[in-house]
Every structure is written in structure tokens, then in C-alpha cells.
Amino acid sequence: MAIGAAVAGLTLSHSCKVYDESLLEGTASSPVPADQWGSGIGWWSKKTAGCVSAGIPTQSDRPTNTKAESIGDLHFAISSMALGSLDRKGQATDGAWKTLGLDLDGLCTTSETCEVEPKTFACASVGSAPGDGRECRDNTFGRLEADAIAVEGLGIDFGLSNDAFNCALCRGDYNFVFRLSGWNGTPDDESVRLDFYPSPGLEKKPAWQCDLKATGAWKKNACWGAKDKWTIQKGTTDGSVTPGELPNALLSDPSAFVRDGFVVGQLPENTLFWFPGKSAAWAYPLKLQRAVVIAKLVEADGGYAIEDGTIAGRARTTDLVQAFEDLGLCDGHSLYGLMKGQVALNADLLSNGTNVESAPCDALSVGIGFDARPAAFGAEAPAVALPGCPSGGDGGVDAGGDGGGKDGG
């Protein structure tokens, strides 16, 4: 199953139901010292019977502080992503997926860092229950991404390569610009806003190209800089006009917060995570349910950057199959049946966020790592449509629409 390079783009839903109350778990001190926080481990982590759980931030973790003046809007673009086959340093590492993501279901299912096995499971799997990563991280998507790029005819033909995807980010073929506003500049702020803007790429791209067959060769080239301007996909803002500023995004979380230097936001249901541009590596149109973003704010070059970012959520099996069809992996292709079978066999969660041991699993857990740097924005541009399948329409993503952020169903 795969998503290599493709995964992309915080194309969030237009509706913004923030911090579902059913996520509340209460707060407690992290069992992991602050100097060991990283890769999904932090103040949101907890200790369960026999092991430490990566945990997941909730509404109840929001700090309470005296309102202070905002330091102004901060703009970022993603500089690299870890999807499962590569670790956060961009290195091909066996089992890299195990250190990405969060403990979404609150259960430790055959995690190598746990001594005690759970007596219950999140749902009923088709086969044996897929195991968790380290510290109970749920991330079957990452594990399948790592497996999929090795399948002959899949990684190259469909551009599913984490290395090639990071090359496309470096070159500026596509990205997501996001804005943090209302932040007081301190480690704790009870209310900030996050806006997400899918970008079809830089206004001016370099002459060099990405090559799927030359792993790592792109690293000799200079990546985009803070003054390079990213286009903004048409139809993804509310249309408000303030000279020199980005209008609010239709894809946003107006009720995010910052705690201990980490900004936390919840993505709306049916968040389409797709970078709307064209490169050697397609961006996989991953649709997420009940997803959260955690990212560490760090001072860099007189401003701020993002390190140790994590995006975690649930992807419905039906949406994953549709995403492959949008990429052109259609019924009749020699790998189509294999893809559908692997998606079904690796479902490990319920998409609605509950744990019901007797209910058939209908979603895969997702854990993605990312870093981001200060970025500038430019003019609007249309998205690039995906290939799709020939029957029943083009099956692709409408380049003239809203980026697919809102599920029409």
C-alpha cells in the first residue's frame, strides 16, 4: 500500500469542528523527561501498564495564561517529511515507521517496547491484528508505505517514493504554506490560529529536475529559501483582502494552542492531505479523520522554524483505495488486487475514533513526521489534476475546485 512521496498536503476540510469532546482523557505529568521529548513523545505522553504510550494531545491539555500581545503572523512551508520508509533525518532505516505517529487508540498492541499485551483490541481485523510501533504508536500506513516502494512497478510507475517526494519539496514543485497567528511568543498560549494553504509550487522554480531513479542525487542542489514565493491554490481562502497579508484559509483551526513550545491543532474531518502540484513524485491524496498536528516551535536565524512535527490520524480503507485510483492505479492493473487486499488486511482502527472490539476495522492508522522553515507567499495558481481512472469520469482531483478538502458524501 503505499504512499511514498505522495502523501501530501494538509488540504483541510472547510468545516472546522475543533477538539471533539470524546478525545478528552485528562492530563498527567509526562513519564518521559523533557530532554527526551521528540518524534511524537512529549508532555502528552503517558504510562500504561507495562510501557510508555506516545499518547495524543487533547482539549484538556490546553494551558491557561494571561492574554499577551501577538508577535505577528508567522508563515512556514514544509521542508521535509518522513512517511515510513525514511526516518526524520531522511535516511532509509528499517522500521522507521515505528518511531512515527501517536498512540491513537490508547492500546498497546504487540509493541516491542511493552511488556504487557492488551486484553482488548480497537476493532476486529480481517487477519491478525497489525502490531503497533514503539511506544504504542499506531502507524500501519507508514509500515505499508515502506513496503510499497519496494514493489516492482509501483514505486517508480506511480511516483511513490519518500526520497523523491522530499526532492519535490526541495525543488519547490508543491508544498503547503501554513500560517500561525495570534501567538504571544511564549512557550504557552491558550489560543492561537492555524491556517493551511495548499501550494502548486514556487512562482520561480530552479532549472534542475528530480529523478525517481537517482535516489539522493538531488541533495547536491540548493533548496528553496525564505524569500522564494510560494503560489497559493485558487479557491482555498475566504477572499478577504488586506494588502501584504494572506486572507484566512478555508482550511484552518481557529482554536489551536501552544504548550511547552509545541503548537497543537486538530484537523477537520475529511481532511484531504494532498500537495496539489506535479513532479517526478506525485503527492498521494490521503484523506484523514480525527487528525491532529503537533509541531515544535524553535528560534532560528532571528525568526522561528518548525522541528519534530507530527501529523497523526485515521484513513478510511475506502478512501485509500480511491486515492490509488486517483493516482491511476485502476481496476485491471496487475497490482490493483494486491493493493486492495493489503489495505483491507492492515486496517487497525475505526474511523470514528471509538474502540469496539467486535466492529470490523474500517481505517488505517497514520503517522507522519515533518519539518518546516520560514516561507513567503505569492500569487494564486490552479492545482494540477491527478490522472484518475478512465471509467466513471476522470477519477482525479478537480484542479479548479477547493482542493478536495471537503468530502461531498
C-alpha positions as a printed Julia matrix, in Angstrom:
409×3 Matrix{Float64}:
   0.0     0.0     0.0
   1.87    2.92   -0.42
   2.12    6.33   -0.16
   5.53    7.26   -0.53
   6.23   10.57   -1.7
   2.88   11.08   -2.45
   1.39   11.8     0.79
   0.82   15.36    0.98
  -0.81   18.34    1.69
  -2.91   19.39    4.52
  -5.82   20.18    2.25
  -8.17   20.58    5.15
 -11.94   20.47    5.2
 -13.97   23.66    5.04
 -15.92   22.79    8.14
 -13.96   23.12   11.34
 -15.18   21.03   14.23
 -12.37   21.57   16.7
 -11.38   19.3    19.58
 -14.11   16.69   19.72
 -15.0    16.27   23.39
 -14.78   12.48   23.05
 -11.0    12.9    22.78
 -10.69   14.11   26.36
  -8.57   11.83   28.51
  -7.44   14.08   31.33
  -3.95   15.38   31.98
  -0.98   13.98   33.83
   2.75   14.61   34.03
   4.68   13.08   31.16
   6.57    9.9    32.17
   9.31   10.95   29.73
  11.77   13.7    30.81
  11.57   16.86   28.71
  15.11   16.41   27.41
  13.96   13.14   25.81
  10.88   14.52   24.07
  10.77   14.05   20.31
   9.23   12.11   17.43
   5.75   12.01   18.9
   6.87   11.81   22.55
   6.24   14.78   24.86
   4.07   16.2    27.6
   1.06   14.44   26.01
   2.63   11.01   26.58
   1.52    8.72   29.4
   2.39    5.48   31.14
   0.13    2.47   30.86
   0.51   -1.0    32.32
   3.93   -2.24   31.29
   5.06    0.59   28.99
   5.12    4.24   27.98
   2.5     5.3    25.43
   3.25    8.06   22.91
  -0.23    9.33   23.76
  -2.18   12.08   21.98
  -2.85   15.74   22.96
  -6.41   16.59   23.95
  -8.53   19.63   24.7
  -7.83   19.22   28.4
  -4.11   19.85   27.73
  -4.78   23.46   26.73
  -2.83   25.84   29.04
  -4.4    28.78   30.84
  -2.48   32.01   30.58
  -2.94   35.76   30.72
  -3.57   37.16   27.26
  -0.5    38.84   25.78
   0.07   40.75   22.56
   0.67   38.7    19.43
   4.16   38.74   17.88
   2.57   38.82   14.42
   1.86   36.25   11.73
   4.42   33.52   11.05
   4.49   31.68    7.71
   6.08   28.28    7.09
   6.42   25.73    4.31
   7.31   22.07    4.77
  10.98   21.29    4.09
  10.92   17.5     4.55
   8.64   14.64    5.53
   9.14   11.16    6.98
   6.48    8.79    5.68
   7.62    5.4     6.97
  10.48    4.24    4.75
  12.72    7.18    5.73
  13.42    8.42    9.23
  13.26   12.07   10.29
  16.83   12.61    9.05
  15.89   11.42    5.57
  17.75    8.13    5.93
  16.41    4.79    4.71
  16.03    2.95    8.01
  14.47   -0.45    8.59
  11.48    0.06   10.86
  11.5     3.88   10.58
   7.67    3.83   10.69
   7.83    2.53   14.28
   9.06    5.9    15.56
   6.44    8.0    13.72
   2.93    8.83   14.89
   0.93    8.7    18.11
  -1.0     6.17   20.2
  -4.39    6.86   18.64
  -6.43    4.09   20.26
  -4.9     4.09   23.75
  -3.96    0.41   23.39
  -0.52   -1.21   23.1
  -0.89   -3.97   20.51
   2.25   -6.12   20.29
   4.52   -3.09   20.66
   8.17   -4.09   21.08
   8.58   -1.57   23.92
   5.72   -3.01   26.01
   5.77   -5.88   28.48
   2.01   -6.36   28.76
  -0.35   -7.35   25.94
  -3.82   -5.74   25.79
  -6.87   -7.86   26.58
  -8.91   -5.93   24.04
  -8.36   -4.53   20.55
  -9.59   -1.37   18.88
 -11.69   -3.36   16.38
 -11.92   -6.69   14.56
  -9.18   -7.09   11.96
  -9.57   -9.12    8.77
  -6.37  -11.0     9.61
  -4.2   -10.94   12.71
  -4.25   -7.54   14.41
  -1.46   -5.31   12.97
   1.11   -4.5    15.65
   1.95   -1.03   16.98
   5.26    0.73   16.62
   7.46    1.79   19.5
   5.72    3.37   22.49
   2.39    2.03   21.16
   2.38    4.28   18.08
  -0.4     3.42   15.63
   1.01    3.7    12.1
   0.12    0.88    9.72
   0.09    3.44    6.9
   3.78    4.15    7.47
   4.65    0.47    7.54
   2.81   -0.13    4.26
   4.47    2.89    2.65
   7.82    1.33    3.45
   6.71   -1.99    1.94
   5.04   -0.49   -1.13
   8.04    1.35   -2.56
   9.82   -2.0    -2.88
   7.04   -3.49   -5.04
   8.19   -3.68   -8.66
   6.05   -1.48  -10.88
   4.54    0.53   -8.04
   7.17    2.88   -6.61
   8.55    4.07   -9.96
   5.36    3.89  -12.05
   3.26    5.86   -9.56
   5.96    8.08   -8.08
   5.58    6.68   -4.58
   8.99    7.41   -3.1
   9.7     9.3     0.1
  13.09   10.38   -1.25
  11.58   11.7    -4.49
   8.84   13.44   -2.53
  11.41   15.26   -0.4
  13.21   16.19   -3.64
   9.97   17.75   -4.93
   9.66   19.75   -1.7
  13.27   20.94   -2.02
  12.8    21.98   -5.64
   9.5    23.73   -4.91
   7.24   21.59   -7.12
   4.46   21.68   -4.49
   4.02   22.32   -0.8
   1.74   23.56    1.94
   2.17   27.07    3.29
   0.75   27.42    6.77
   0.29   30.41    9.0
   0.46   30.68   12.78
  -1.3    33.8    14.04
  -2.22   35.21   17.43
   0.76   33.64   19.19
   2.2    35.56   22.14
   5.74   34.26   21.53
   5.96   32.36   24.83
   6.03   28.58   25.43
   2.35   28.63   26.47
  -0.56   30.28   24.69
  -4.12   29.08   25.24
  -5.47   30.3    21.9
  -3.76   30.63   18.51
  -4.91   30.15   14.93
  -3.53   27.8    12.26
  -4.32   28.3     8.56
  -3.28   25.87    5.82
  -2.77   26.86    2.18
  -2.09   24.18   -0.47
   0.55   25.4    -2.9
   1.04   24.23   -6.53
   4.69   25.26   -6.17
   7.11   28.17   -6.28
   6.49   31.1    -8.61
  10.0    30.56  -10.0
  11.45   27.04   -9.93
  15.12   26.09  -10.43
  16.41   24.51  -13.64
  17.38   21.17  -12.1
  14.86   18.3   -12.02
  14.01   15.44   -9.65
  14.78   11.9   -10.82
  12.99    8.91   -9.3
  15.82    6.58  -10.35
  18.62    8.58   -8.74
  17.99    8.25   -5.01
  19.53   11.1    -3.03
  21.16   12.75   -6.06
  19.02   15.85   -5.6
  20.72   16.68   -2.29
  23.63   18.32   -4.12
  21.26   21.13   -5.19
  20.19   24.15   -3.15
  16.64   24.0    -1.82
  14.17   26.9    -1.74
  14.89   29.88    0.51
  12.86   32.12    2.8
  12.49   34.8     0.09
  11.24   32.45   -2.63
   7.5    32.91   -3.12
   5.03   30.04   -2.99
   1.87   30.18   -5.05
  -1.44   29.64   -3.25
  -4.03   27.32   -4.76
  -7.04   29.17   -6.15
 -10.27   28.88   -4.2
  -8.7    27.95   -0.87
  -9.13   31.26    1.0
 -12.12   33.24    2.21
 -11.41   36.03   -0.27
 -10.77   38.77    2.29
  -8.22   41.35    1.12
  -5.62   43.03    3.31
  -2.61   44.35    1.41
   0.53   42.33    2.11
  -1.3    39.64    4.1
  -2.77   36.24    3.33
  -6.55   36.02    3.72
  -7.83   33.38    6.11
  -7.73   29.88    4.71
 -10.85   27.81    4.28
  -8.77   25.03    5.8
  -7.99   26.13    9.33
  -8.1    25.54   13.06
  -9.03   28.78   14.83
  -8.78   27.12   18.26
  -5.26   25.73   18.33
  -2.93   26.25   21.3
   0.75   26.24   22.28
   2.03   24.33   25.3
   5.66   23.93   26.35
   6.73   25.25   22.96
   4.62   22.82   20.89
   1.75   24.12   18.78
  -1.23   21.72   18.68
  -4.09   21.77   16.2
  -6.89   19.4    15.26
  -7.75   18.92   11.6
 -11.38   18.84   10.48
 -12.99   15.58    9.44
 -12.34   14.56    5.83
  -9.08   16.47    5.71
  -7.54   15.79    2.31
  -3.78   15.68    2.74
  -2.59   16.42   -0.79
   0.08   18.69   -2.26
  -1.53   19.95   -5.49
   1.4    20.01   -7.9
   3.32   17.91  -10.43
   6.77   16.38  -10.03
   8.59   13.1   -10.52
   6.77   12.06   -7.34
   3.01   12.51   -7.14
   1.53   13.67   -3.88
  -0.71   10.88   -2.55
  -4.22   12.29   -1.88
  -4.59   10.99    1.67
  -7.91   11.77    3.37
  -7.78   11.84    7.18
 -10.29   11.54   10.0
  -9.79   12.81   13.57
  -6.29   14.01   12.75
  -4.03   16.15   14.92
  -0.88   18.18   14.27
   1.87   18.68   16.86
   4.93   20.77   16.0
   7.81   22.22   17.99
   8.45   25.95   17.54
  12.16   26.78   17.6
  14.09   30.03   17.18
  16.18   30.09   14.01
  18.01   32.9    12.19
  16.21   35.63   14.06
  12.79   34.07   13.5
  11.07   30.74   14.06
  11.08   27.34   12.38
   9.27   24.06   12.94
  11.03   20.9    14.1
   9.79   17.49   15.17
   6.36   17.94   13.61
   3.86   15.06   13.69
   0.62   14.54   11.78
  -1.45   11.6    13.02
  -4.94   10.38   12.21
  -7.11    7.68   10.62
  -7.58    6.94    6.91
 -10.68    5.01    5.84
  -9.98    1.94    3.72
 -12.44    3.13    1.07
 -10.66    6.49    0.82
  -7.26    4.81    0.5
  -8.45    2.69   -2.43
  -9.99    5.77   -4.06
  -6.7     7.64   -3.63
  -4.81    4.96   -5.54
  -7.41    5.16   -8.3
  -6.93    8.94   -8.41
  -3.23    8.25   -8.98
  -4.12    5.96  -11.89
  -3.84    2.54  -10.25
  -7.09    1.24  -11.72
  -9.13   -1.95  -11.71
  -7.5    -4.24  -14.26
  -3.94   -3.24  -13.38
  -1.82   -6.21  -12.25
  -1.26   -4.56   -8.83
  -4.83   -3.4    -8.2
  -5.95   -6.55   -6.39
  -2.78   -6.63   -4.29
  -3.33   -3.02   -3.27
  -6.96   -3.59   -2.21
  -6.02   -6.73   -0.31
  -3.21   -5.04    1.62
  -5.44   -2.1     2.56
  -8.08   -4.47    3.95
  -5.62   -6.7     5.81
  -3.88   -3.79    7.51
  -6.9    -1.88    8.79
  -6.35   -1.48   12.53
  -8.76    1.23   13.72
 -12.32    2.52   13.48
 -12.57    5.77   11.55
 -14.99    7.31   14.08
 -12.41    7.23   16.87
 -14.06    4.62   19.08
 -12.77    1.23   20.2
 -15.3    -1.58   19.65
 -13.61   -4.96   19.63
 -16.41   -6.67   17.68
 -16.77   -3.98   14.98
 -14.89   -4.55   11.68
 -11.88   -2.24   11.35
 -12.52    0.32    8.6
  -9.43    2.55    8.8
  -5.63    2.51    8.87
  -3.64    4.49   11.41
  -1.38    7.23   10.03
   1.76    8.8    11.48
   3.89   11.28    9.52
   6.89   13.36   10.59
   7.78   16.77    9.15
   9.96   19.86    9.5
   9.15   23.34    8.18
  11.01   26.6     7.56
  10.01   30.28    7.27
   8.39   30.91    3.9
   6.99   33.69    1.71
   3.77   33.6    -0.3
   2.96   34.89   -3.76
   0.18   34.81   -6.34
  -2.67   32.34   -6.79
  -2.34   29.38   -9.14
  -4.54   26.42  -10.16
  -3.87   22.93   -8.82
  -2.67   20.14  -11.09
  -5.26   17.39  -11.62
  -4.38   13.78  -10.82
  -4.55   11.13  -13.58
  -7.55    9.17  -12.3
  -9.15    6.09  -13.87
 -10.92    6.14  -17.27
 -14.32    4.74  -16.24
 -16.9     6.83  -14.42
 -15.27   10.18  -15.16
 -11.64   11.13  -14.83
 -11.44    9.98  -11.19
  -8.96   12.72  -10.46
  -8.91   15.82   -8.31
 -10.6    18.87   -9.78
  -7.89   21.48  -10.38
 -10.44   24.25  -10.34
 -12.12   23.27   -7.07
 -11.28   23.69   -3.4
  -8.5    21.12   -3.36
 -10.84   18.34   -2.35
 -10.79   19.35    1.3
 -14.46   18.67    1.91
 -15.88   15.24    1.26
 -19.01   15.62   -0.79
 -20.51   12.45    0.63
